[in-house]
Amino acid sequence: MRLFAQSILLSVLVCVWSVGAFEKIALVDSYDFGQIFDTETKTGTIRIVDHVLKTGADTVLWRNCSGSLMRYHSDEEKPYPTEHPLEKLRLPASGTVYGWMRLDAAEPDIYRTAMETCATRKVKRGVHWPYEETHWSSWTLGGWNLAHPQYWSVSYDGMPFYGRASLVHPEVVAHKLRLLDELLARGTDIVYIDLMRNGGWTPAYEYTPATRARWTARYGSEPLPKDWRNERWLALISEYQHAYLKAIRARLDREERKVRLILGIDHVGRVGRDYNWTDRAINWRKLAAEGVIDAVSVMSVDLTAIDVKDPWTSTKRVYDSVKRECAGCPVYYPIMAYNFKGRPGFPEYMKWTDLSAAETVHRLITLAQDAGGAGITMEVVDYANYPEPVCAEIRSAR
């Protein structure tokens, strides 16, 4: 009887710990380590994972693509034929000490290696999947999209958004779900959809023939709105954006193991505009309420929401509002090692408060905990972005 009681107590404690643990997620872009480690080898991939874990991360989410180009041995998205092997470059002049990176052709499969390494290190693992097709449409057009221009997004004036395939087409959703199948087969336990990285896409590029037909079916002869932030236009676009995420949820639910779906929302708290609605046509609150997503991750608090004379109170106000509006869905809050286009990272908080990096990160972690956060998301763990005093604060967070 005593052993049975002890066993029950241990099970309860394990359950409480697993539910209440403060998770520390690291988003990893292996490309950014290209001049430090040999990213095209098993040894280099393991070294990247181990470097990331020094931050205190207990969850590693690995970037799977540059725009449409996959960074693993994809059967669904093969690079288009080219005379010179430059397809995997994110930037047009990014030669490294290892030559031109060809992560799709590396031996062994880099993404699979990263997932296996995480399993060996006993940390949670998954994919950091940008919500983009083109990475600004300049140099990473994918093979599948180039082969299917009939599905491309298009502006009101008829200009194609080259390589961006619209989710209004069932064929595009099916393509993306086949990519998801490849990731799940490689050990993905978490799918993190990143709305911050959108490749320049907005609802301004959804004037496809298929979307126009939907508008006409609903509103008759009423002209299409030129203003892509028109509420009825956004509502129309949001229907198939929402359906896409529901399709991902349905696919994940067919797995024997639990696979979490986390949505990374951006420019949170922006004054005068609900950014994730107006610029992504995604209603994250509805997704949370319907149980489509397992968690919300605040990727950034918009600069307009922060009172620089009292950044802690104003940031807490945003954190609390997200927690309030997400229908009980777990929320992760950001630790960002740089500032980027109206998205202040902890270096900006340091300027506002005259605190050290470690003190600033400690305050941000405390804010996340006080808001009832499920954990933090480190955006993005590049080499040396997180100095040791900062890592010590992250490691100590519980």
C-alpha atoms as one frame of an Amber mdcrd trajectory, in Angstrom:
protein
   0.000   0.000   0.000   2.838   2.365   0.889   4.581   1.682  -2.433   1.301
   2.237  -4.264   0.762   5.567  -2.486   4.328   6.622  -3.225   3.822   5.713
  -6.850   0.645   7.818  -7.048   2.412  10.762  -5.374   5.330  10.514  -7.789
   2.948  10.455 -10.762   1.169  13.558  -9.492   4.451  15.385  -8.959   5.662
  14.474 -12.431   2.372  15.677 -13.910   2.501  18.969 -12.003   6.109  19.540
 -12.990   5.497  18.819 -16.657   2.465  21.120 -16.810   3.995  23.928 -14.792
   7.549  23.875 -16.117   8.751  27.179 -17.573   9.790  26.223 -21.099  12.691
  27.933 -22.860  12.388  27.740 -26.621  15.268  28.538 -28.967  14.554  29.324
 -32.621  17.546  28.226 -34.679  18.577  29.302 -38.154  21.499  26.998 -38.913
  22.443  29.120 -41.924  23.568  31.894 -39.581  26.261  29.609 -38.158  27.807
  29.047 -41.600  31.031  30.921 -40.935  31.526  29.283 -37.531  30.580  25.619
 -37.953  30.415  23.433 -41.038  26.639  23.431 -41.304  26.588  20.785 -44.043
  27.954  17.988 -41.855  26.692  15.874 -38.988  29.486  17.147 -36.744  28.696
  20.779 -37.527  24.986  20.261 -36.897  25.644  18.647 -33.523  27.943  21.532
 -32.589  25.185  24.031 -33.431  22.675  22.192 -31.235  25.163  22.042 -28.355
  25.958  25.733 -28.716  22.257  26.586 -28.606  21.737  24.470 -25.485  24.334
  26.552 -23.634  21.713  29.304 -23.509  19.599  27.163 -21.215  17.126  26.229
 -23.921  15.164  23.061 -23.292  13.375  23.183 -26.652  15.054  23.567 -30.053
  13.022  24.608 -33.093  15.044  24.293 -36.291  14.492  26.379 -39.442  13.410
  24.086 -42.244  13.636  26.412 -45.216  14.752  29.603 -46.881  11.547  30.703
 -48.473  10.369  27.811 -50.633  13.738  26.079 -50.632  13.967  23.260 -48.151
  17.143  22.716 -46.128  16.814  18.961 -46.035  16.361  16.094 -48.489  12.875
  16.986 -49.611  11.130  14.897 -52.233   8.299  17.432 -52.416  10.343  20.612
 -52.931  13.410  19.893 -55.029  15.595  22.794 -56.187  14.898  23.891 -59.724
  17.596  23.112 -62.321  20.323  25.717 -62.496  23.689  26.030 -64.168  25.433
  27.054 -60.955  24.822  25.596 -57.466  23.601  28.754 -55.753  20.040  27.742
 -54.904  20.481  27.536 -51.142  21.767  31.049 -50.606  19.613  33.352 -48.506
  21.645  36.355 -49.590  23.124  36.981 -53.039  26.761  37.271 -51.917  27.006
  34.968 -48.917  30.028  32.896 -49.761  31.499  31.353 -46.620  34.656  29.552
 -45.630  32.795  26.356 -46.508  31.863  27.519 -49.989  28.311  27.817 -51.226
  25.957  26.099 -48.801  23.826  23.292 -50.206  21.872  22.194 -47.147  19.385
  20.270 -49.289  22.184  18.058 -50.595  24.226  17.728 -47.391  25.048  14.280
 -46.056  23.473  13.287 -43.831  20.072  15.002 -43.938  20.665  18.100 -41.770
  17.161  18.503 -40.394  16.900  14.829 -39.488  20.324  15.047 -37.822  19.222
  18.057 -35.759  16.069  16.243 -34.592  18.052  13.109 -33.693  20.616  15.174
 -31.784  17.858  16.852 -29.768  16.454  13.437 -28.889  19.906  12.272 -27.774
  20.321  15.411 -25.655  16.812  14.836 -24.195  15.447  18.231 -25.215  12.171
  18.925 -26.986  12.436  19.394 -30.726  10.541  20.749 -33.659  10.418  23.025
 -36.674  10.589  26.816 -36.916   8.539  27.319 -40.082   8.481  30.843 -41.561
   5.131  31.940 -42.964   6.668  32.764 -46.301   7.274  31.460 -49.775   9.981
  33.704 -51.143  12.091  35.446 -48.513  11.351  38.779 -50.198  11.007  37.171
 -53.605  14.537  37.983 -54.693  16.588  34.815 -54.804  14.915  31.830 -53.217
  12.050  30.963 -55.520  11.185  27.321 -55.009  10.933  24.616 -57.638   7.302
  23.728 -56.896   6.126  27.330 -57.088   8.031  28.026 -60.279   6.347  24.969
 -61.785   2.885  26.201 -60.741   2.554  29.911 -61.643  -1.220  29.469 -61.916
  -1.335  29.491 -58.103   0.738  32.611 -57.528  -0.534  35.487 -55.459  -1.269
  38.702 -57.348  -1.808  42.378 -56.530  -4.946  44.423 -57.237  -3.243  45.741
 -60.383  -2.472  42.235 -61.603   1.214  42.083 -60.688   2.185  38.523 -59.687
   3.965  38.052 -56.378   6.555  35.815 -57.977   6.795  32.427 -56.334   4.226
  33.081 -53.605   1.451  30.525 -53.996  -1.903  31.547 -52.548  -3.558  29.409
 -49.897  -6.901  29.970 -51.622  -5.958  27.003 -53.817  -6.469  23.497 -52.337
  -3.459  22.340 -54.356  -1.203  24.752 -52.462  -2.472  23.559 -49.091  -1.937
  19.951 -50.183   1.637  20.831 -51.190   2.318  22.345 -47.786   0.816  19.354
 -46.005   3.155  17.063 -47.945   6.044  19.195 -46.672   4.620  18.746 -43.171
   4.607  14.976 -43.713   8.339  15.138 -44.449   9.014  17.073 -41.250   6.945
  14.703 -39.119   8.804  11.739 -40.591  12.055  13.312 -39.387  10.964  13.484
 -35.757   9.218  16.853 -35.486   7.260  17.074 -32.216   6.476  20.814 -32.358
   5.371  22.878 -35.356   6.019  26.586 -34.804   4.448  28.799 -37.479   6.250
  32.163 -37.581   4.098  35.114 -38.692   7.030  37.515 -38.340   8.799  36.072
 -41.367   6.343  36.512 -44.194   8.546  37.144 -47.208   6.801  40.475 -47.797
   3.374  38.880 -48.283   0.229  40.641 -47.070  -3.453  40.424 -48.093  -2.506
  43.052 -50.696  -1.388  40.110 -52.865  -4.550  38.029 -52.698  -6.393  39.404
 -55.732  -6.218  36.044 -57.480  -8.953  34.909 -59.883 -10.079  32.396 -57.256
 -10.378  35.048 -54.539 -12.118  37.457 -56.901 -14.639  34.712 -57.662 -15.274
  34.256 -53.941 -15.857  37.992 -53.552 -18.338  38.042 -56.449 -20.194  35.016
 -55.107 -20.619  36.784 -51.773 -21.090  40.440 -52.767 -22.372  40.274 -56.334
 -21.390  43.206 -58.516 -19.888  45.203 -55.680 -16.372  46.299 -56.761 -13.322
  44.769 -55.189 -11.839  47.035 -52.514  -8.539  48.588 -53.547  -7.733  49.025
 -49.871  -6.464  45.603 -48.844  -7.089  46.465 -45.201 -10.804  46.699 -45.918
 -12.508  44.663 -43.174 -14.622  42.565 -45.506 -11.602  41.837 -47.681  -9.585
  40.748 -44.646 -12.463  38.574 -43.474 -12.584  36.854 -46.852  -8.829  36.211
 -46.936  -8.856  35.053 -43.328 -11.224  32.210 -44.161  -8.657  30.262 -46.129
  -5.784  31.356 -43.903  -7.756  29.893 -40.993  -8.636  26.767 -42.983  -4.943
  26.177 -43.723  -4.021  26.187 -40.036  -6.982  23.914 -39.301  -5.688  21.525
 -41.954  -2.315  21.465 -40.213  -4.061  20.769 -36.911  -6.017  17.890 -38.454
  -2.847  16.397 -39.893  -1.026  16.646 -36.549  -3.944  14.998 -34.782  -3.495
  11.896 -36.920  -0.066  11.289 -35.427   0.167   8.654 -32.693   2.331  11.013
 -30.638   1.283  14.458 -29.481   2.609  17.133 -31.832   2.133  20.708 -30.651
   1.178  23.577 -32.938   2.445  26.999 -31.803   1.617  30.242 -33.594   4.177
  33.058 -33.396   2.367  36.414 -33.538   4.171  39.655 -34.346   3.999  43.407
 -33.579   1.735  42.634 -30.639  -0.003  45.641 -29.084   0.559  47.867 -32.103
  -1.327  51.113 -31.592  -4.024  51.764 -34.176  -3.746  48.429 -35.962  -4.177
  44.770 -35.106  -1.123  43.774 -37.112  -1.681  40.012 -37.268  -5.159  40.687
 -38.628  -4.425  43.535 -41.058  -1.100  42.216 -42.367  -1.629  38.442 -42.123
  -5.451  38.109 -42.121  -5.118  35.691 -39.211  -7.375  35.759 -36.170  -5.134
  34.155 -33.546  -7.743  34.631 -30.838 -10.228  32.519 -32.793  -7.576  29.864
 -33.461  -6.872  29.683 -29.730 -10.559  29.576 -28.774 -11.230  26.756 -31.233
  -8.252  24.728 -30.023  -6.605  24.807 -33.437  -3.312  25.954 -31.895  -1.758
  24.607 -28.708   0.016  27.823 -27.762   0.634  31.430 -28.765   4.136  32.872
 -28.890   4.574  36.639 -28.763   7.435  37.186 -31.190   7.642  40.915 -30.540
   5.899  43.728 -28.702   5.411  46.625 -31.078   7.411  49.739 -30.275   4.255
  51.877 -30.334   2.881  49.925 -27.353   5.840  50.732 -25.105   6.245  53.797
 -22.921  10.015  54.240 -22.957   9.819  56.102 -19.635   8.203  53.058 -18.040
   8.896  50.110 -20.349   8.226  47.428 -17.732   4.673  48.537 -16.933   3.732
  49.073 -20.566   5.245  45.739 -21.618   3.403  43.978 -18.816   0.181  45.558
 -20.052   0.702  43.907 -23.459   1.663  40.571 -21.900  -1.425  40.574 -19.706
  -3.700  41.440 -22.619  -2.463  38.494 -24.682  -2.914  36.130 -21.760  -6.420
  37.478 -21.242  -7.435  37.147 -24.890  -6.066  33.718 -25.749  -8.877  31.647
 -24.190  -6.647  29.829 -21.731  -4.124  28.908 -24.424  -0.517  28.813 -23.114
   1.520  31.899 -24.031   5.268  32.307 -24.585   6.937  35.709 -24.349   9.989
  36.998 -26.258  13.661  37.247 -25.421  15.075  38.941 -28.502  18.779  39.678
 -28.776  18.452  42.483 -31.330  16.143  45.278 -32.427  14.436  44.990 -35.804
  12.021  47.386 -37.545   9.823  48.485 -34.677  10.410  45.297 -32.708  12.547
  46.193 -29.687  14.790  43.457 -28.347  16.497  43.471 -24.986  19.274  45.832
 -26.243  16.596  48.537 -26.595  15.316  47.884 -23.068  18.903  48.283 -21.874
  19.023  51.779 -23.383  15.725  52.740 -21.784  16.621  51.459 -18.326  20.444
  51.643 -18.060  20.443  48.014 -16.906  22.967  45.388 -17.988  21.984  42.707
 -20.496  21.639  40.112 -17.730  19.551  42.409 -15.534  17.321  43.301 -18.469
  16.722  39.684 -19.448  16.024  38.840 -15.804  13.319  41.528 -15.748  11.802
  40.283 -19.028  11.725  36.713 -17.757  10.086  37.897 -14.531   7.460  39.767
 -16.548   6.732  36.606 -18.529   6.384  34.582 -15.331   4.197  37.188 -13.634
   1.915  37.166 -16.683   1.444  33.426 -16.266   3.541  32.633 -19.311   4.297
  29.053 -20.280   7.839  30.103 -21.074  10.007  32.259 -23.333  10.990  32.169
 -26.990  14.534  33.187 -27.899  14.503  34.888 -31.296  16.866  33.803 -32.940
  19.803  32.070 -31.258  22.652  33.053 -33.557  26.286  32.652 -32.559  27.355
  34.892 -29.636  24.056  36.831 -29.570  23.455  35.657 -26.016  26.433  36.467
 -23.732  27.138  34.159 -20.810  25.554  36.387 -18.107  22.331  36.379 -20.149
  22.526  32.611 -20.613  22.960  32.217 -16.855  19.706  34.114 -16.294  17.909
  31.944 -18.838  19.326  28.731 -17.391  18.148  29.698 -13.905  14.557  30.473
 -15.002  12.040  27.973 -13.621
